[in-house]
Amino acid sequence: MLLAIDAGNTNIVLGLFQKDKLLGSWRLTTQSYQTPDELGLIIRRLLNVDGGYAEQITAVVLSSVVPSIVRPLREMAQRYFKLEPLVVGVELDLGLEIDYDNPSEVGADRLVNAVAAWELYGKQPTSRSPEGSLPRGGPSGSKPLVLVDFGTAITFCVISIDGKYLGGIIFPGGPLLSQSLWQHTAKLPRVELKKPPSAIGRTTINSIQSGLFFGIASVVDGMIGRIEEELQQRVSVVATGGLAEIIASECRRIEHINSELTLQGLRLIYLRNRGAYD
């Protein structure tokens, strides 16, 4: 079995694969001061509570945008699973050409998501779901691909028709925007990011929610338009991340939503670089 670990700024997401099947996933709060022992005990307990899987792990793959937690996670894998994890970086075989001024600047999360998006959506034609609904799977056809990740930051990754990672956009995510507004104003409350009853808010809370929710949706659609202007091509758009399901329904340009994209990307990168696992 493969244990896939994605350490983000807010959460550490774990995924357990048996061949190509995701058996389960778990989410921990990212705490960069945690020791390998603390991480090992927590992760093994989670795996064993949900099925006694800890002793069946034969491979570990790790990506992180938090440099201080890479070493504890690596040591955790070595000590508690007796395995050397594959750590995602631009030097690996990703199946994509990184056409970036400094490839090492591309975050591991963006690399992993781009690999999965290209493999799952960028190679074969497909049709849109009936009645304008948002399809959850299937490739995008012969168009450049834009991946939007709704995480702590909202990132846009642009992939050409021939599989080149061209670059992207980084924008503050919803929780960051909400926290900043709350921290830097005297009377505005901190609010939950969710769809308000209308765009024109009739309470302070609804007004803030409107700005966050519809504002982010408008940013996504607007950025997609700007990307298409620069490429002089229409693009296909895939969304992932914790807030994708919440906001994507209001984004006119998102065609696919895949909440497991990062974990699938980690699995694909492991297969390309170390081969099959049990």
Secondary structure as GFF3:
##gff-version 3
##sequence-region A 1 278
A	DSSP	beta_strand	2	7	.	.	.	ID=ss1
A	DSSP	beta_strand	11	18	.	.	.	ID=ss2
A	DSSP	beta_strand	21	29	.	.	.	ID=ss3
A	DSSP	alpha_helix	36	49	.	.	.	ID=ss4
A	DSSP	three_ten_helix	54	56	.	.	.	ID=ss5
A	DSSP	beta_strand	59	64	.	.	.	ID=ss6
A	DSSP	alpha_helix	67	80	.	.	.	ID=ss7
A	DSSP	beta_strand	86	87	.	.	.	ID=ss8
A	DSSP	beta_strand	97	98	.	.	.	ID=ss9
A	DSSP	three_ten_helix	103	105	.	.	.	ID=ss10
A	DSSP	alpha_helix	108	121	.	.	.	ID=ss11
A	DSSP	three_ten_helix	130	132	.	.	.	ID=ss12
A	DSSP	beta_strand	145	150	.	.	.	ID=ss13
A	DSSP	beta_strand	153	159	.	.	.	ID=ss14
A	DSSP	beta_strand	164	172	.	.	.	ID=ss15
A	DSSP	alpha_helix	174	183	.	.	.	ID=ss16
A	DSSP	alpha_helix	204	231	.	.	.	ID=ss17
A	DSSP	beta_strand	236	240	.	.	.	ID=ss18
A	DSSP	alpha_helix	244	247	.	.	.	ID=ss19
A	DSSP	three_ten_helix	248	250	.	.	.	ID=ss20
A	DSSP	beta_strand	256	257	.	.	.	ID=ss21
A	DSSP	alpha_helix	261	274	.	.	.	ID=ss22
###
